[in-house]
Amino acid sequence: MIKTIQIISIILFFSVSTVMAGTVIEVKNKNEITTILTDGKQARLNTGGLDYVIINYKNNTMKAVDTKKRQVMLFDIDNMPKMGNAPKIQTSIKNLGAGSSIAGYKTQRFSYAVNGKNCGVIFGSKQAYQNKDIKALFDVMRNMMQKQQAMLGGFSGMVDDCTLGDIEMSNHTMKIGVPMRTEKNGIVDFEIKSIKFDVTLPADTFVIPASYKTTSIKEEMKNASKDMMKMQQQMQQYAPQMQQMMQQMQQSGQMSPEVMEKMRQAQEQMKQYQQPRY
């Protein structure tokens, strides 16, 4: 009986301190290195330094951890508010033929343009996308990108076309595969440096200390909405003077019609969202 208890104790010990097997991806974005660790159910993004992000595939949540402040910012993707209707964008992708081998994977080169604007070249690998951990990671990232577009809503019109294209590009993974590298104006903007499978991950890889304070992006947006409403009320007091000044600047050639239109759009957006939607 005592021997049986000892065996059970050993099994329980190893089940608690066990390590996990997973996939590790090293990414270089401009001059920053990010390491992604995933077990196919969750992912941890070590962004350099002490900060990291935990993505839970099942709950569709993202938690940004600030170790210095001992705080966690929760992004509940499914419950993010939609800020109006986003303008539609037209993305065109052209296959340029075989690309170089990146991180040990064959690639195809694709040029892509958004609303007629050339945005760069992507080196995609369908071979890398076949791995189950990689596929699961990029599938959840695609869902998050779609939610991000919905969250931007009408404000998308104030974002650069190519930036919107980069967000929307996750919808084309089936066509181009895993984006292994992106080049803009001939300069490497993003590149996967290595992919390693069956790597031993520490048991606490996806564990956040219970003592950390948790806040949500929804709360932050609610506070920002209140601040925006106050700013809008203040701006309304000076609206006639601002309109007159803008017209004078346009007439004198100091402000182009395009800038004038952008400012008008910004004013309309602020009017539309001056009331909190929570």
Secondary structure, DSSP 8 states (H G I E B T S, - for coil): -HHHHHHHHHHHHHHHS--EEEEEEEEEETTEEEEEEE-SSEEEEE-STT-EEEEETTTTEEEEEETTTTEEEEEEGGG----S------EEEEEEEE---BTTB--EEEEEEETTEEEEEEEEEHHHHTSHHHHHHHHHHHHHHHHHHHHHGGGGGGS-HHHHHHHHGGGGHHHH-EEEEEEETTEEEEEEEEEEEEEEE-TTTT---TTSEEEEHHHHHHHHHHHHHHHHHHHHHTHHHHHHHHHHHHHTTSS-HHHHHHHHHHHHHHHHT-S---
